[in-house]
Amino acid sequence: KEVTAYLGLAPVIRQSGGSKGKATLRPVGQRRLRSLLVEAAWMWKRKDKWAQEFYNRILGKHGVPQKAIAALARKLAALLWKLSIPSEAA
């Protein structure tokens, strides 16, 4: 959560009273890194079947390509973060 929020890829939901809020991306964090992650997500979608299926699932649900690729970029950022943390030896 912290990594994606730092990169500006975490959705921010705004709602008031009984109205259902909208989730948007707040333009904060590392703009250049966020841009590179989005570009990398497009490449990942093209090369990997799982990423393509994930993208299509989000696209089918929301119908907005930008939301789908941002979600995939968020997954990629989380995956890269997990890979960068050394695992503890047993």
A tleap script that builds the chain and sets N, CA, C and O, in Angstrom:
source leaprc.protein.ff14SB
mol = sequence {
  NLYS GLU VAL THR ALA TYR LEU GLY LEU ALA
  PRO VAL ILE ARG GLN SER GLY GLY SER LYS
  GLY LYS ALA THR LEU ARG PRO VAL GLY GLN
  ARG ARG LEU ARG SER LEU LEU VAL GLU ALA
  ALA TRP MET TRP LYS ARG LYS ASP LYS TRP
  ALA GLN GLU PHE TYR ASN ARG ILE LEU GLY
  LYS HIE GLY VAL PRO GLN LYS ALA ILE ALA
  ALA LEU ALA ARG LYS LEU ALA ALA LEU LEU
  TRP LYS LEU SER ILE PRO SER GLU ALA CALA
}
set mol.1.N position { 0.819 -1.199 0.000 }
set mol.1.CA position { 0.000 0.000 0.000 }
set mol.1.C position { 0.860 1.258 0.000 }
set mol.1.O position { 0.612 2.196 -0.757 }
set mol.2.N position { 1.862 1.263 0.851 }
set mol.2.CA position { 2.690 2.460 0.966 }
set mol.2.C position { 3.453 2.740 -0.322 }
set mol.2.O position { 3.612 3.892 -0.726 }
set mol.3.N position { 3.923 1.674 -0.959 }
set mol.3.CA position { 4.697 1.841 -2.194 }
set mol.3.C position { 3.818 2.438 -3.291 }
set mol.3.O position { 4.212 3.395 -3.958 }
set mol.4.N position { 2.638 1.874 -3.472 }
set mol.4.CA position { 1.762 2.381 -4.529 }
set mol.4.C position { 1.269 3.787 -4.220 }
set mol.4.O position { 1.078 4.585 -5.138 }
set mol.5.N position { 1.059 4.104 -2.947 }
set mol.5.CA position { 0.661 5.463 -2.575 }
set mol.5.C position { 1.806 6.434 -2.845 }
set mol.5.O position { 1.578 7.541 -3.332 }
set mol.6.N position { 3.037 6.026 -2.532 }
set mol.6.CA position { 4.211 6.868 -2.779 }
set mol.6.C position { 4.372 7.170 -4.265 }
set mol.6.O position { 4.775 8.269 -4.647 }
set mol.7.N position { 4.051 6.181 -5.096 }
set mol.7.CA position { 4.186 6.347 -6.542 }
set mol.7.C position { 2.993 7.075 -7.168 }
set mol.7.O position { 3.034 7.440 -8.343 }
set mol.8.N position { 1.949 7.283 -6.396 }
set mol.8.CA position { 0.756 7.927 -6.934 }
set mol.8.C position { -0.115 6.957 -7.712 }
set mol.8.O position { -0.888 7.379 -8.571 }
set mol.9.N position { -0.006 5.667 -7.430 }
set mol.9.CA position { -0.788 4.649 -8.138 }
set mol.9.C position { -1.905 4.068 -7.266 }
set mol.9.O position { -2.666 3.215 -7.722 }
set mol.10.N position { -2.003 4.521 -6.029 }
set mol.10.CA position { -3.061 4.019 -5.143 }
set mol.10.C position { -4.337 4.820 -5.390 }
set mol.10.O position { -4.290 6.048 -5.451 }
set mol.11.N position { -5.473 4.143 -5.532 }
set mol.11.CA position { -6.724 4.875 -5.752 }
set mol.11.C position { -7.171 5.603 -4.491 }
set mol.11.O position { -7.011 5.100 -3.379 }
set mol.12.N position { -7.730 6.782 -4.679 }
set mol.12.CA position { -8.276 7.576 -3.589 }
set mol.12.C position { -9.778 7.638 -3.814 }
set mol.12.O position { -10.238 8.083 -4.866 }
set mol.13.N position { -10.546 7.186 -2.816 }
set mol.13.CA position { -12.001 7.162 -2.954 }
set mol.13.C position { -12.582 8.347 -2.192 }
set mol.13.O position { -12.296 8.547 -1.011 }
set mol.14.N position { -13.399 9.122 -2.887 }
set mol.14.CA position { -14.066 10.257 -2.260 }
set mol.14.C position { -15.561 10.014 -2.283 }
set mol.14.O position { -16.164 9.827 -3.340 }
set mol.15.N position { -16.143 10.021 -1.104 }
set mol.15.CA position { -17.588 9.878 -1.032 }
set mol.15.C position { -18.103 10.728 0.109 }
set mol.15.O position { -17.389 11.012 1.071 }
set mol.16.N position { -19.346 11.125 -0.016 }
set mol.16.CA position { -19.946 11.983 0.977 }
set mol.16.C position { -21.362 11.515 1.257 }
set mol.16.O position { -22.149 11.298 0.335 }
set mol.17.N position { -21.678 11.361 2.522 }
set mol.17.CA position { -23.028 10.948 2.894 }
set mol.17.C position { -23.400 9.618 2.285 }
set mol.17.O position { -22.659 8.642 2.402 }
set mol.18.N position { -24.555 9.577 1.632 }
set mol.18.CA position { -25.031 8.336 1.035 }
set mol.18.C position { -24.579 8.129 -0.391 }
set mol.18.O position { -24.827 7.071 -0.969 }
set mol.19.N position { -23.916 9.125 -0.977 }
set mol.19.CA position { -23.500 8.978 -2.376 }
set mol.19.C position { -22.294 8.060 -2.483 }
set mol.19.O position { -21.411 8.059 -1.626 }
set mol.20.N position { -22.279 7.286 -3.545 }
set mol.20.CA position { -21.165 6.382 -3.800 }
set mol.20.C position { -20.030 7.195 -4.407 }
set mol.20.O position { -20.231 7.946 -5.361 }
set mol.21.N position { -18.850 7.040 -3.852 }
set mol.21.CA position { -17.706 7.821 -4.305 }
set mol.21.C position { -17.049 7.247 -5.537 }
set mol.21.O position { -17.324 6.120 -5.950 }
set mol.22.N position { -16.178 8.044 -6.111 }
set mol.22.CA position { -15.389 7.616 -7.265 }
set mol.22.C position { -13.948 7.439 -6.837 }
set mol.22.O position { -13.430 8.202 -6.021 }
set mol.23.N position { -13.312 6.437 -7.386 }
set mol.23.CA position { -11.897 6.205 -7.115 }
set mol.23.C position { -11.076 6.882 -8.207 }
set mol.23.O position { -11.289 6.649 -9.397 }
set mol.24.N position { -10.151 7.710 -7.791 }
set mol.24.CA position { -9.268 8.398 -8.733 }
set mol.24.C position { -7.828 8.212 -8.269 }
set mol.24.O position { -7.572 7.831 -7.127 }
set mol.25.N position { -6.908 8.484 -9.161 }
set mol.25.CA position { -5.496 8.478 -8.787 }
set mol.25.C position { -5.085 9.901 -8.472 }
set mol.25.O position { -5.338 10.824 -9.247 }
set mol.26.N position { -4.458 10.063 -7.340 }
set mol.26.CA position { -3.993 11.390 -6.947 }
set mol.26.C position { -2.635 11.635 -7.596 }
set mol.26.O position { -1.734 10.805 -7.469 }
set mol.27.N position { -2.475 12.751 -8.283 }
set mol.27.CA position { -1.199 13.013 -8.976 }
set mol.27.C position { -0.108 13.465 -8.011 }
set mol.27.O position { 0.315 14.620 -8.044 }
set mol.28.N position { 0.340 12.564 -7.164 }
set mol.28.CA position { 1.412 12.856 -6.221 }
set mol.28.C position { 2.522 11.837 -6.424 }
set mol.28.O position { 2.383 10.901 -7.211 }
set mol.29.N position { 3.596 12.023 -5.727 }
set mol.29.CA position { 4.668 11.032 -5.768 }
set mol.29.C position { 5.624 11.252 -6.921 }
set mol.29.O position { 5.760 12.356 -7.447 }
set mol.30.N position { 6.270 10.188 -7.289 }
set mol.30.CA position { 7.316 10.210 -8.296 }
set mol.30.C position { 6.712 10.146 -9.699 }
set mol.30.O position { 6.415 9.060 -10.198 }
set mol.31.N position { 6.534 11.284 -10.323 }
set mol.31.CA position { 5.873 11.362 -11.628 }
set mol.31.C position { 6.605 10.557 -12.698 }
set mol.31.O position { 5.978 9.827 -13.465 }
set mol.32.N position { 7.911 10.687 -12.750 }
set mol.32.CA position { 8.699 9.980 -13.771 }
set mol.32.C position { 8.646 8.468 -13.557 }
set mol.32.O position { 8.484 7.708 -14.513 }
set mol.33.N position { 8.782 8.037 -12.314 }
set mol.33.CA position { 8.738 6.609 -12.017 }
set mol.33.C position { 7.350 6.036 -12.310 }
set mol.33.O position { 7.230 4.927 -12.832 }
set mol.34.N position { 6.312 6.788 -11.977 }
set mol.34.CA position { 4.945 6.345 -12.269 }
set mol.34.C position { 4.753 6.194 -13.777 }
set mol.34.O position { 4.148 5.224 -14.234 }
set mol.35.N position { 5.257 7.132 -14.531 }
set mol.35.CA position { 5.163 7.075 -15.990 }
set mol.35.C position { 5.888 5.851 -16.542 }
set mol.35.O position { 5.380 5.177 -17.438 }
set mol.36.N position { 7.069 5.566 -16.010 }
set mol.36.CA position { 7.827 4.389 -16.456 }
set mol.36.C position { 7.101 3.099 -16.097 }
set mol.36.O position { 7.107 2.149 -16.879 }
set mol.37.N position { 6.480 3.054 -14.930 }
set mol.37.CA position { 5.734 1.855 -14.536 }
set mol.37.C position { 4.527 1.627 -15.442 }
set mol.37.O position { 4.215 0.488 -15.787 }
set mol.38.N position { 3.854 2.697 -15.824 }
set mol.38.CA position { 2.711 2.566 -16.729 }
set mol.38.C position { 3.178 2.057 -18.089 }
set mol.38.O position { 2.540 1.181 -18.673 }
set mol.39.N position { 4.277 2.591 -18.595 }
set mol.39.CA position { 4.823 2.107 -19.864 }
set mol.39.C position { 5.250 0.641 -19.754 }
set mol.39.O position { 5.027 -0.148 -20.672 }
set mol.40.N position { 5.863 0.289 -18.627 }
set mol.40.CA position { 6.265 -1.103 -18.412 }
set mol.40.C position { 5.044 -2.014 -18.317 }
set mol.40.O position { 5.091 -3.162 -18.758 }
set mol.41.N position { 3.962 -1.514 -17.750 }
set mol.41.CA position { 2.731 -2.301 -17.646 }
set mol.41.C position { 2.157 -2.590 -19.029 }
set mol.41.O position { 1.650 -3.685 -19.271 }
set mol.42.N position { 2.232 -1.618 -19.941 }
set mol.42.CA position { 1.777 -1.865 -21.320 }
set mol.42.C position { 2.597 -2.976 -21.959 }
set mol.42.O position { 2.044 -3.845 -22.633 }
set mol.43.N position { 3.908 -2.957 -21.754 }
set mol.43.CA position { 4.774 -3.997 -22.307 }
set mol.43.C position { 4.483 -5.351 -21.662 }
set mol.43.O position { 4.432 -6.374 -22.345 }
set mol.44.N position { 4.294 -5.347 -20.345 }
set mol.44.CA position { 4.002 -6.575 -19.620 }
set mol.44.C position { 2.695 -7.181 -20.121 }
set mol.44.O position { 2.594 -8.396 -20.287 }
set mol.45.N position { 1.706 -6.342 -20.359 }
set mol.45.CA position { 0.411 -6.804 -20.876 }
set mol.45.C position { 0.583 -7.478 -22.232 }
set mol.45.O position { -0.056 -8.491 -22.517 }
set mol.46.N position { 1.442 -6.915 -23.056 }
set mol.46.CA position { 1.666 -7.461 -24.392 }
set mol.46.C position { 2.399 -8.803 -24.371 }
set mol.46.O position { 2.176 -9.650 -25.236 }
set mol.47.N position { 3.274 -8.990 -23.379 }
set mol.47.CA position { 4.149 -10.167 -23.367 }
set mol.47.C position { 3.668 -11.311 -22.471 }
set mol.47.O position { 4.058 -12.458 -22.684 }
set mol.48.N position { 2.834 -11.022 -21.481 }
set mol.48.CA position { 2.482 -12.019 -20.477 }
set mol.48.C position { 0.979 -12.299 -20.475 }
set mol.48.O position { 0.164 -11.376 -20.443 }
set mol.49.N position { 0.630 -13.573 -20.509 }
set mol.49.CA position { -0.787 -13.964 -20.568 }
set mol.49.C position { -1.542 -13.561 -19.307 }
set mol.49.O position { -2.670 -13.076 -19.396 }
set mol.50.N position { -0.935 -13.754 -18.125 }
set mol.50.CA position { -1.610 -13.389 -16.880 }
set mol.50.C position { -1.903 -11.888 -16.841 }
set mol.50.O position { -2.994 -11.468 -16.455 }
set mol.51.N position { -0.918 -11.090 -17.243 }
set mol.51.CA position { -1.103 -9.633 -17.244 }
set mol.51.C position { -2.199 -9.230 -18.231 }
set mol.51.O position { -2.997 -8.338 -17.942 }
set mol.52.N position { -2.240 -9.876 -19.379 }
set mol.52.CA position { -3.288 -9.600 -20.378 }
set mol.52.C position { -4.670 -9.923 -19.811 }
set mol.52.O position { -5.613 -9.150 -19.979 }
set mol.53.N position { -4.784 -11.075 -19.137 }
set mol.53.CA position { -6.068 -11.462 -18.545 }
set mol.53.C position { -6.483 -10.505 -17.429 }
set mol.53.O position { -7.656 -10.149 -17.322 }
set mol.54.N position { -5.539 -10.095 -16.610 }
set mol.54.CA position { -5.828 -9.141 -15.535 }
set mol.54.C position { -6.317 -7.817 -16.129 }
set mol.54.O position { -7.317 -7.255 -15.682 }
set mol.55.N position { -5.599 -7.333 -17.141 }
set mol.55.CA position { -5.982 -6.087 -17.814 }
set mol.55.C position { -7.396 -6.202 -18.397 }
set mol.55.O position { -8.224 -5.309 -18.217 }
set mol.56.N position { -7.659 -7.304 -19.092 }
set mol.56.CA position { -8.981 -7.491 -19.704 }
set mol.56.C position { -10.089 -7.581 -18.660 }
set mol.56.O position { -11.194 -7.088 -18.884 }
set mol.57.N position { -9.798 -8.209 -17.521 }
set mol.57.CA position { -10.794 -8.309 -16.451 }
set mol.57.C position { -11.147 -6.923 -15.913 }
set mol.57.O position { -12.324 -6.612 -15.732 }
set mol.58.N position { -10.148 -6.099 -15.659 }
set mol.58.CA position { -10.393 -4.742 -15.154 }
set mol.58.C position { -11.059 -3.897 -16.233 }
set mol.58.O position { -11.971 -3.123 -15.942 }
set mol.59.N position { -10.609 -4.042 -17.470 }
set mol.59.CA position { -11.203 -3.285 -18.572 }
set mol.59.C position { -12.677 -3.655 -18.749 }
set mol.59.O position { -13.513 -2.779 -18.970 }
set mol.60.N position { -12.996 -4.936 -18.654 }
set mol.60.CA position { -14.386 -5.368 -18.769 }
set mol.60.C position { -15.250 -4.842 -17.644 }
set mol.60.O position { -16.430 -4.547 -17.838 }
set mol.61.N position { -14.654 -4.726 -16.459 }
set mol.61.CA position { -15.402 -4.260 -15.287 }
set mol.61.C position { -15.658 -2.754 -15.343 }
set mol.61.O position { -16.755 -2.303 -15.013 }
set mol.62.N position { -14.662 -1.977 -15.757 }
set mol.62.CA position { -14.771 -0.521 -15.724 }
set mol.62.C position { -14.930 0.121 -17.101 }
set mol.62.O position { -15.507 1.202 -17.219 }
set mol.63.N position { -14.423 -0.538 -18.138 }
set mol.63.CA position { -14.546 -0.007 -19.486 }
set mol.63.C position { -13.623 1.153 -19.815 }
set mol.63.O position { -13.794 1.815 -20.839 }
set mol.64.N position { -12.637 1.406 -18.946 }
set mol.64.CA position { -11.714 2.526 -19.166 }
set mol.64.C position { -10.291 1.972 -19.231 }
set mol.64.O position { -9.776 1.486 -18.224 }
set mol.65.N position { -9.649 2.037 -20.398 }
set mol.65.CA position { -8.293 1.479 -20.530 }
set mol.65.C position { -7.283 2.084 -19.553 }
set mol.65.O position { -6.393 1.385 -19.069 }
set mol.66.N position { -7.419 3.379 -19.260 }
set mol.66.CA position { -6.476 4.034 -18.345 }
set mol.66.C position { -6.579 3.443 -16.936 }
set mol.66.O position { -5.567 3.290 -16.252 }
set mol.67.N position { -7.790 3.113 -16.506 }
set mol.67.CA position { -7.955 2.504 -15.181 }
set mol.67.C position { -7.346 1.108 -15.165 }
set mol.67.O position { -6.702 0.712 -14.194 }
set mol.68.N position { -7.553 0.375 -16.239 }
set mol.68.CA position { -7.040 -0.990 -16.310 }
set mol.68.C position { -5.515 -0.998 -16.304 }
set mol.68.O position { -4.907 -1.817 -15.613 }
set mol.69.N position { -4.893 -0.109 -17.056 }
set mol.69.CA position { -3.429 -0.104 -17.115 }
set mol.69.C position { -2.840 0.435 -15.813 }
set mol.69.O position { -1.758 0.012 -15.404 }
set mol.70.N position { -3.539 1.361 -15.158 }
set mol.70.CA position { -3.074 1.860 -13.861 }
set mol.70.C position { -3.129 0.740 -12.823 }
set mol.70.O position { -2.236 0.629 -11.982 }
set mol.71.N position { -4.165 -0.085 -12.877 }
set mol.71.CA position { -4.264 -1.221 -11.962 }
set mol.71.C position { -3.136 -2.215 -12.224 }
set mol.71.O position { -2.557 -2.763 -11.286 }
set mol.72.N position { -2.829 -2.444 -13.485 }
set mol.72.CA position { -1.736 -3.354 -13.828 }
set mol.72.C position { -0.388 -2.760 -13.399 }
set mol.72.O position { 0.482 -3.493 -12.929 }
set mol.73.N position { -0.208 -1.463 -13.551 }
set mol.73.CA position { 1.017 -0.798 -13.104 }
set mol.73.C position { 1.153 -0.897 -11.589 }
set mol.73.O position { 2.257 -1.063 -11.070 }
set mol.74.N position { 0.029 -0.797 -10.879 }
set mol.74.CA position { 0.026 -0.955 -9.427 }
set mol.74.C position { 0.476 -2.371 -9.043 }
set mol.74.O position { 1.271 -2.542 -8.119 }
set mol.75.N position { -0.036 -3.384 -9.754 }
set mol.75.CA position { 0.393 -4.775 -9.519 }
set mol.75.C position { 1.886 -4.929 -9.787 }
set mol.75.O position { 2.598 -5.580 -9.022 }
set mol.76.N position { 2.351 -4.331 -10.871 }
set mol.76.CA position { 3.763 -4.420 -11.229 }
set mol.76.C position { 4.638 -3.769 -10.162 }
set mol.76.O position { 5.677 -4.317 -9.794 }
set mol.77.N position { 4.224 -2.603 -9.661 }
set mol.77.CA position { 4.994 -1.922 -8.615 }
set mol.77.C position { 5.074 -2.776 -7.358 }
set mol.77.O position { 6.135 -2.883 -6.743 }
set mol.78.N position { 3.951 -3.384 -6.974 }
set mol.78.CA position { 3.943 -4.240 -5.787 }
set mol.78.C position { 4.828 -5.464 -5.995 }
set mol.78.O position { 5.552 -5.869 -5.085 }
set mol.79.N position { 4.774 -6.051 -7.181 }
set mol.79.CA position { 5.599 -7.210 -7.490 }
set mol.79.C position { 7.088 -6.853 -7.452 }
set mol.79.O position { 7.889 -7.586 -6.871 }
set mol.80.N position { 7.451 -5.742 -8.062 }
set mol.80.CA position { 8.857 -5.322 -8.060 }
set mol.80.C position { 9.336 -5.013 -6.646 }
set mol.80.O position { 10.481 -5.304 -6.298 }
set mol.81.N position { 8.463 -4.422 -5.829 }
set mol.81.CA position { 8.825 -4.137 -4.443 }
set mol.81.C position { 9.086 -5.436 -3.680 }
set mol.81.O position { 10.068 -5.551 -2.946 }
set mol.82.N position { 8.186 -6.419 -3.865 }
set mol.82.CA position { 8.365 -7.693 -3.173 }
set mol.82.C position { 9.656 -8.391 -3.616 }
set mol.82.O position { 10.341 -9.013 -2.804 }
set mol.83.N position { 9.980 -8.284 -4.901 }
set mol.83.CA position { 11.205 -8.909 -5.406 }
set mol.83.C position { 12.460 -8.210 -4.893 }
set mol.83.O position { 13.516 -8.835 -4.788 }
set mol.84.N position { 12.357 -6.919 -4.572 }
set mol.84.CA position { 13.527 -6.161 -4.137 }
set mol.84.C position { 13.859 -6.385 -2.667 }
set mol.84.O position { 14.971 -6.091 -2.231 }
set mol.85.N position { 12.900 -6.903 -1.899 }
set mol.85.CA position { 13.130 -7.141 -0.474 }
set mol.85.C position { 13.784 -8.515 -0.319 }
set mol.85.O position { 13.238 -9.517 -0.778 }
set mol.86.N position { 14.951 -8.562 0.326 }
set mol.86.CA position { 15.602 -9.862 0.496 }
set mol.86.C position { 14.762 -10.764 1.392 }
set mol.86.O position { 14.223 -10.329 2.410 }
set mol.87.N position { 14.663 -12.015 0.996 }
set mol.87.CA position { 13.893 -12.969 1.801 }
set mol.87.C position { 14.737 -13.409 2.992 }
set mol.87.O position { 15.964 -13.479 2.920 }
set mol.88.N position { 14.057 -13.697 4.065 }
set mol.88.CA position { 14.730 -14.129 5.288 }
set mol.88.C position { 15.150 -15.598 5.149 }
set mol.88.O position { 14.352 -16.431 4.718 }
set mol.89.N position { 16.357 -15.908 5.500 }
set mol.89.CA position { 16.825 -17.292 5.461 }
set mol.89.C position { 16.247 -18.045 6.651 }
set mol.89.O position { 16.150 -17.513 7.757 }
set mol.90.N position { 15.867 -19.286 6.403 }
set mol.90.CA position { 15.220 -20.098 7.465 }
set mol.90.C position { 16.219 -20.630 8.444 }
set mol.90.O position { 15.847 -21.325 9.389 }
savepdb mol mol.pdb
quit
